[in-house]
Amino acid sequence: MATTAETPVSAATAATAATAATAATTATTAAGATETAPPTTATTPAATALPRVPIPPRGVDYRGKLVLAPMVRSGELPSRLLALHYGADLVWGPETVDHSLIGATRRVNPRTGMIEYTRQPSHAYSPANSAARNNSNDSNDNDNNEAGAAESVIYRLDPEREKGKLVFQLGTSDAERAVAAARVVAADVAGIDVNAGCPKPFSMLGGMGAALLRAPEKLAGILEALARDITPAFGIGISVKIRLLETPAETEALVRRLVRTGITGLTVHCRTTPMRPRERAVRGQLAMIRRVCHEAGVACLMNGDVESRDHADLLVREFGVDGAMIATAAEKNPSCFRSRADGGLAAWPEVARRYLRFAMEVENRAANTKYLLAQIIPGKALAYRDVQRGRSYSDFAQALECDEEMRAMAREADRVLGLGEFEPKRGPKQKNKQQQKGQQGEQPSGQQQESKKRKRGQDEEEEREGGEGGGEGGEQQAKAKDESAKRPEVAAEPAPVAAPAAIAV
Ligand SMILES: Cc1cc2nc3c(=O)[nH]c(=O)nc-3n(C[C@H](O)[C@H](O)[C@H](O)COP(=O)(O)O)c2cc1C
């Protein structure tokens, strides 16, 4: 394993960089027009005397950490376990909107031991859903579910492997709702982070995400409420993830306000709200942000185009921040968390098989697993085409040429989730649709496949335009898509091994 919490980003790097870089000079022009000049001196007496906000007893200090970024769709439980496996020090879960969490039910999955937050989907009362329920002996159905709709898992976490390492990210625009939502999960996580960076219309129109950057008092009010009501009650810290504003002066005013709210950490995604993901991150304001955070004793993580642990080490040293956060590079290959000295990037077949194992272990939705495998497997690989055409865990295991043990796991996962040979029988109409779909997807060449993937990449890029993340903000769309893909699985789930431990929160 690359690194542990005790030997962070590179412990020496994080510790000395913060002080050395206090002398870094900062450009004061527009958002990212210029890069910060490299630090010029080593430790100064003033720097060593910097304050540090106390870290609550169950919380985590972001200092010296290389962390997995919050990613809707790409940051579900198996992805986080994979990142931890390859040495991520902390993992952020995907943004979850406060509304969806309030009223959710917490349960422990009796088969996997995972903690799952569930609620009835909005289409709970549709006739289609009732039919699904009638066909279902879903072990996870809530006994109080009078409407008869299968519940959907909105958040899943591993109480063992993620213990002390999982930061829950909240999408919110209201202090009271933020506190109510945070209460639901706070006992199971090591920190609550507020998303103040999502530029998608879904977030912005709801006053969430990057809209909060233009309403600093509202954002500060949310953070203060969380620090006042959640930190003492649950012993965890509150943090915020922001983007750059247009000018250093604007960003500085914002950060100065935020570090006085009681937060323990701040992450800056080094792009402005209108910047597209494909535009290079700009780091001209970073040293200033780090300085303001450090004056208040708040940890500062940098994000944007960080490629690997070794790259993070260099950047931390250069900008004096406390650590770094990786999104896109980790989505494609989470072994980027492993330093070159510890083995560096793993080959995609190893990463893909490991991912598949984690996905099966935690009963991840097959549609989400397929999506993530498509990020990991190169478009020109034969396995990419086979995974794309696959519909079950057995299909994925075969596509990845897994050994017999994995194939047996896949069969069991299919049985539990009602996939492949365990899929409920369909009516003739549905069957026809399925056949048509299958025919459409038949046998494209490797080249076609590669260009298809490139094209899809471009489409996704366009989708993300002006925005961060293919899923973020598009969360509802993504979830709706995954939901529809998931319905048959839920409907077919077999009788429980043991009675589910449903604990209402
Ligand atoms: C698929 C995807 C989903 C994302 N979802 C979120 C999210 O839920 N919350 C958030 O704050 N940022 C989200 N982001 C933005 C990332 O956390 C990160 O800030 C951004 O991608 C820049 O980091 P990178 O250059 O390492 O990709 C998402 C990004 C991607 C690619």
The ligand as an SDF file (V2000), in Angstrom:
LIG
                    3D

 31 33  0  0  0  0  0  0  0  0999 V2000
  -17.7360   12.4870  -12.9640 C   0  0  0  0  0  0  0  0  0  0  0  0
  -17.5150   13.6740  -12.0670 C   0  0  0  0  0  0  0  0  0  0  0  0
  -18.4110   13.9520  -11.0570 C   0  0  0  0  0  0  0  0  0  0  0  0
  -18.1890   15.0360  -10.1830 C   0  0  0  0  0  0  0  0  0  0  0  0
  -19.0310   15.2360   -9.1220 N   0  0  0  0  0  0  0  0  0  0  0  0
  -18.7110   16.1910   -8.1890 C   0  0  0  0  0  0  0  0  0  0  0  0
  -19.4380   16.2910   -6.9640 C   0  0  0  0  0  0  0  0  0  0  0  0
  -20.3440   15.5070   -6.6730 O   0  0  0  0  0  0  0  0  0  0  0  0
  -19.0950   17.2810   -6.0930 N   0  0  0  0  0  0  0  0  0  0  0  0
  -18.0650   18.1570   -6.3510 C   0  0  0  0  0  0  0  0  0  0  0  0
  -17.7760   19.0170   -5.5220 O   0  0  0  0  0  0  0  0  0  0  0  0
  -17.3580   18.0580   -7.4870 N   0  0  0  0  0  0  0  0  0  0  0  0
  -17.6300   17.0910   -8.3900 C   0  0  0  0  0  0  0  0  0  0  0  0
  -16.8620   16.9430   -9.5050 N   0  0  0  0  0  0  0  0  0  0  0  0
  -15.7080   17.8320   -9.6620 C   0  0  0  0  0  0  0  0  0  0  0  0
  -14.4610   17.1800   -9.0800 C   0  0  0  0  0  0  0  0  0  0  0  0
  -14.6310   16.8940   -7.7110 O   0  0  0  0  0  0  0  0  0  0  0  0
  -13.2260   18.0800   -9.2750 C   0  0  0  0  0  0  0  0  0  0  0  0
  -13.4240   19.2750   -8.5800 O   0  0  0  0  0  0  0  0  0  0  0  0
  -12.9700   18.4050  -10.7340 C   0  0  0  0  0  0  0  0  0  0  0  0
  -13.1650   17.2980  -11.5820 O   0  0  0  0  0  0  0  0  0  0  0  0
  -11.5350   18.9000  -10.9060 C   0  0  0  0  0  0  0  0  0  0  0  0
  -10.5930   17.9170  -10.5200 O   0  0  0  0  0  0  0  0  0  0  0  0
   -9.7300   17.1170  -11.6140 P   0  0  0  0  0  0  0  0  0  0  0  0
   -9.0420   18.1590  -12.4320 O   0  0  0  0  0  0  0  0  0  0  0  0
   -8.8290   16.2440  -10.8260 O   0  0  0  0  0  0  0  0  0  0  0  0
  -10.7100   16.3620  -12.4560 O   0  0  0  0  0  0  0  0  0  0  0  0
  -17.0740   15.8780  -10.3760 C   0  0  0  0  0  0  0  0  0  0  0  0
  -16.1750   15.6020  -11.4190 C   0  0  0  0  0  0  0  0  0  0  0  0
  -16.3730   14.5030  -12.2550 C   0  0  0  0  0  0  0  0  0  0  0  0
  -15.3770   14.2190  -13.3400 C   0  0  0  0  0  0  0  0  0  0  0  0
  1  2  1  0
  2  3  1  0
  2 30  2  0
  3  4  2  0
  4  5  1  0
  4 28  1  0
  5  6  2  0
  6  7  1  0
  6 13  1  0
  7  8  2  0
  7  9  1  0
  9 10  1  0
 10 11  2  0
 10 12  1  0
 12 13  2  0
 13 14  1  0
 14 15  1  0
 14 28  1  0
 15 16  1  0
 16 17  1  0
 16 18  1  0
 18 19  1  0
 18 20  1  0
 20 21  1  0
 20 22  1  0
 22 23  1  0
 23 24  1  0
 24 25  2  0
 24 26  1  0
 24 27  1  0
 28 29  2  0
 29 30  1  0
 30 31  1  0
M  END
$$$$
